[in-house]
Structure formats: structure tokens, C-alpha cells
């Protein structure tokens, strides 16, 4: 769990520097959790997750 929260914080800082805004805090947590656990994220909402580094998305 700690590694997921650490990655969440790192990714949030990176996104704030590169993207104008973060639309969904929970979306960021979900996306980072999938990256941390080496899972593919299955969603119809690609726009909230596409900026997360190393995320694998299946639509």
C-alpha cells in the first residue's frame, strides 16, 4: 500500500507540472494502483487516465 501512495504522490506532482489540471483525484489513485500492481486498466473513460505515466489502458 505504501508504494502505491508514494507513486500517487510522485505522479500527482509530475502531472501538476505538465498538465494544467487533474480532473479526478480518485481516477489518479485508480490509475496509479493499476500501474503499481502491473495491471491493465479497462475503462471507457480514457481521458482521465491517459496522462498517467506507464498506465496500460484497454478500451
Sine and cosine of phi, psi and omega as CSV:
sin_phi,cos_phi,sin_psi,cos_psi,sin_omega,cos_omega
0.00,0.00,-0.65,0.76,-0.02,-1.00
-0.87,0.49,-0.65,0.76,-0.02,-1.00
-0.91,0.41,-0.53,0.85,0.04,-1.00
-0.93,0.36,-0.68,0.73,0.01,-1.00
-0.92,0.39,-0.63,0.78,0.04,-1.00
-0.89,0.45,-0.69,0.72,0.04,-1.00
-0.92,0.40,-0.61,0.79,0.06,-1.00
-0.85,0.52,-0.74,0.67,0.00,-1.00
-0.89,0.45,-0.69,0.72,0.01,-1.00
-0.88,0.48,-0.70,0.71,-0.04,-1.00
-0.94,0.35,-0.59,0.81,0.02,-1.00
-0.90,0.44,-0.68,0.74,0.05,-1.00
-0.90,0.44,-0.71,0.71,0.00,-1.00
-0.88,0.47,-0.69,0.72,-0.01,-1.00
-0.92,0.39,-0.61,0.79,0.04,-1.00
-0.90,0.44,-0.52,0.86,0.01,-1.00
-0.98,0.20,-0.50,0.86,-0.12,-0.99
-0.96,-0.28,-0.51,0.86,-0.05,-1.00
-0.93,-0.37,0.58,-0.81,-0.06,-1.00
-0.87,0.49,-0.67,0.75,0.00,-1.00
-0.49,-0.87,0.34,-0.94,0.10,-1.00
-0.97,-0.26,0.90,-0.45,-0.11,-0.99
-0.94,0.35,-0.62,0.78,-0.18,-0.98
-0.60,-0.80,0.92,-0.39,0.01,-1.00
-0.90,0.45,-0.66,0.75,0.00,-1.00
-0.93,0.36,-0.57,0.82,0.08,-1.00
-0.88,0.47,-0.65,0.76,0.04,-1.00
-0.89,0.45,-0.69,0.73,0.02,-1.00
-0.90,0.45,-0.66,0.75,0.04,-1.00
-0.90,0.43,-0.72,0.69,0.00,-1.00
-0.89,0.46,-0.69,0.72,0.00,-1.00
-0.92,0.39,-0.59,0.81,0.05,-1.00
-0.89,0.45,-0.64,0.77,0.03,-1.00
-0.92,0.38,-0.62,0.78,0.05,-1.00
-0.91,0.42,-0.72,0.70,-0.05,-1.00
-0.88,0.47,-0.57,0.82,-0.03,-1.00
-0.99,-0.11,0.14,0.99,0.04,-1.00
0.83,0.55,0.73,0.68,0.00,-1.00
-0.92,-0.39,0.35,-0.94,0.11,-0.99
-1.00,-0.05,0.76,-0.65,0.01,-1.00
-1.00,0.02,0.86,-0.52,0.01,-1.00
-0.98,-0.22,0.88,-0.47,-0.07,-1.00
-0.37,-0.93,0.41,-0.91,0.17,-0.98
-1.00,-0.05,-0.21,0.98,-0.07,-1.00
-0.99,-0.15,0.95,0.30,-0.07,-1.00
-0.94,0.35,-0.55,0.84,-0.12,-0.99
-0.88,0.47,-0.54,0.84,-0.01,-1.00
-0.98,0.22,-0.28,0.96,-0.10,-0.99
-0.91,-0.40,-0.25,0.97,-0.14,-0.99
-0.92,0.40,-0.36,0.93,-0.02,-1.00
-1.00,0.02,-0.09,1.00,0.00,-1.00
-0.98,0.22,0.78,-0.63,-0.06,-1.00
-0.92,0.40,0.73,-0.68,0.07,-1.00
0.94,0.35,0.18,0.98,0.01,-1.00
-0.97,0.23,0.67,-0.74,0.07,-1.00
-0.97,-0.25,0.87,-0.50,-0.08,-1.00
-0.90,-0.43,0.72,-0.70,0.12,-0.99
-0.89,-0.46,0.80,-0.60,-0.01,-1.00
-0.96,-0.26,0.00,0.00,0.00,0.00
